[in-house]
């Protein structure tokens, strides 16, 4: 599979896209998701990094803004429209950092801080979704490549 790190996505079905004119993907996994949203007939509309969720960042000790990767409206098997907020992360950032590894201290610290920050963002996203009738999903390469394969 060709590797795509960053770039601009040009939709085949631009009428489904409800965000800014320029659609930027920051990883190959995001590009795969964009293509799925664009081409899947069950996806009614979608956008990338348009939703803003405030959250308290305990590392910086201040309020911050979280921009989840995607918002999508999808028709489910029962024909009902589900509104989703979707974040795509590597599985290693979803799981708690492993204890007792032989990694450098700086790497362990970075992984721990990333994990804490992600948990704070996702807790805020869960609350936001609950208040607004949405569902929050965090997808890793495990779910993305299962769909593509």
C-alpha positions as CSV (number, residue, x, y, z in Angstrom):
1,X,0.0,0.0,0.0
2,X,1.3,3.5,-0.9
3,X,2.0,5.6,2.1
4,X,0.4,9.0,2.4
5,X,1.5,11.2,5.3
6,X,0.0,14.6,4.6
7,X,-1.9,16.2,1.8
8,X,-5.0,17.6,0.3
9,X,-8.0,15.4,-0.3
10,X,-10.1,16.1,-3.3
11,X,-13.6,14.5,-2.9
12,X,-15.3,12.6,-5.7
13,X,-18.6,13.6,-4.1
14,X,-18.0,17.3,-3.0
15,X,-21.7,17.8,-2.3
16,X,-21.4,15.5,0.7
17,X,-18.6,17.6,2.3
18,X,-19.8,20.3,4.6
19,X,-16.6,21.9,5.8
20,X,-13.9,24.2,4.5
21,X,-13.0,24.1,0.8
22,X,-9.5,22.7,1.4
23,X,-9.6,19.2,3.1
24,X,-6.3,18.4,4.7
25,X,-5.3,14.9,5.9
26,X,-2.5,14.6,8.4
27,X,-2.0,10.8,8.1
28,X,-2.6,8.0,5.7
29,X,-5.2,6.7,8.1
30,X,-7.2,10.0,7.9
31,X,-7.0,9.8,4.1
32,X,-8.4,6.3,4.1
33,X,-11.3,7.5,6.4
34,X,-11.9,10.5,4.1
35,X,-12.1,8.2,1.0
36,X,-14.6,6.0,2.9
37,X,-16.8,8.9,3.9
38,X,-16.6,10.3,0.4
39,X,-17.4,7.1,-1.5
40,X,-19.7,5.2,1.0
41,X,-23.4,5.8,0.0
42,X,-24.4,5.4,3.7
43,X,-22.5,8.6,4.6
44,X,-24.8,11.5,4.0
45,X,-22.4,14.3,4.9
46,X,-19.1,14.8,6.6
47,X,-16.3,17.2,7.4
48,X,-12.8,17.3,8.8
49,X,-11.6,19.2,11.9
50,X,-14.7,21.5,11.9
51,X,-16.1,20.7,15.4
52,X,-14.5,22.5,18.3
53,X,-14.7,21.1,21.8
54,X,-13.4,23.0,24.8
55,X,-11.6,20.9,27.5
56,X,-9.4,21.5,30.5
57,X,-5.8,20.6,29.7
58,X,-4.2,19.5,33.0
59,X,-0.7,19.5,31.6
60,X,-0.9,23.1,30.5
61,X,-3.2,23.9,33.4
62,X,-5.6,25.9,31.2
63,X,-8.6,25.5,28.9
64,X,-7.8,24.3,25.4
65,X,-9.7,23.5,22.2
66,X,-10.0,20.0,20.8
67,X,-10.7,19.6,17.1
68,X,-11.8,15.9,16.5
69,X,-10.7,14.5,13.2
70,X,-14.2,14.1,11.7
71,X,-17.9,14.8,11.9
72,X,-20.2,12.5,9.9
73,X,-23.8,11.8,9.4
74,X,-24.4,8.1,8.5
75,X,-27.5,6.2,7.6
76,X,-27.5,3.0,9.7
77,X,-29.0,-0.4,8.8
78,X,-32.4,0.6,10.2
79,X,-32.4,3.7,7.9
80,X,-31.9,6.1,10.8
81,X,-29.3,8.9,10.6
82,X,-26.5,8.7,13.2
83,X,-24.4,11.7,13.9
84,X,-20.8,10.9,14.8
85,X,-17.7,12.6,16.0
86,X,-14.7,10.4,15.0
87,X,-11.1,10.5,16.2
88,X,-8.4,8.4,14.5
89,X,-5.4,7.5,16.6
90,X,-2.7,4.8,16.6
91,X,-3.6,2.0,19.0
92,X,-0.5,2.8,21.0
93,X,-2.0,6.2,21.9
94,X,-5.3,4.7,22.8
95,X,-3.9,2.1,25.2
96,X,-2.2,3.2,28.5
97,X,1.6,3.3,28.2
98,X,3.3,0.1,29.1
99,X,5.1,0.1,32.4
100,X,8.5,-1.4,32.9
101,X,9.7,-1.0,29.3
102,X,13.3,-0.3,28.4
103,X,12.5,3.0,26.6
104,X,14.3,6.2,27.3
105,X,12.8,8.3,30.1
106,X,11.9,11.1,27.7
107,X,10.0,8.6,25.5
108,X,8.1,7.3,28.5
109,X,7.2,10.8,29.7
110,X,6.0,11.8,26.2
111,X,3.8,8.7,25.9
112,X,2.3,9.3,29.4
113,X,1.6,12.9,28.7
114,X,0.1,12.1,25.3
115,X,-2.1,9.4,26.9
116,X,-3.3,11.8,29.6
117,X,-4.0,14.6,27.1
118,X,-6.0,12.2,24.8
119,X,-8.1,11.0,27.8
120,X,-9.0,14.6,28.7
121,X,-10.0,15.4,25.1
122,X,-12.0,12.3,24.8
123,X,-13.8,12.8,28.1
124,X,-14.8,16.3,26.9
125,X,-15.9,14.8,23.6
126,X,-18.1,12.2,25.3
127,X,-19.8,14.9,27.3
128,X,-20.2,17.1,24.2
129,X,-21.7,14.3,22.2
130,X,-24.1,13.3,25.0
131,X,-25.3,16.9,25.2
132,X,-25.7,17.2,21.4
133,X,-27.2,13.8,20.5
134,X,-24.0,12.5,18.9
135,X,-21.9,9.4,19.3
136,X,-18.1,9.6,19.8
137,X,-15.8,7.0,18.3
138,X,-12.0,6.6,18.6
139,X,-10.8,4.4,15.7
140,X,-7.3,2.9,15.4
141,X,-5.5,1.2,12.6
142,X,-7.1,-2.0,13.7
143,X,-10.6,-0.8,12.8
144,X,-9.5,1.2,9.7
145,X,-7.6,-1.6,8.1
146,X,-10.3,-4.2,8.9
147,X,-12.7,-2.1,6.9
148,X,-10.4,-1.7,4.0
149,X,-9.2,-5.3,3.8
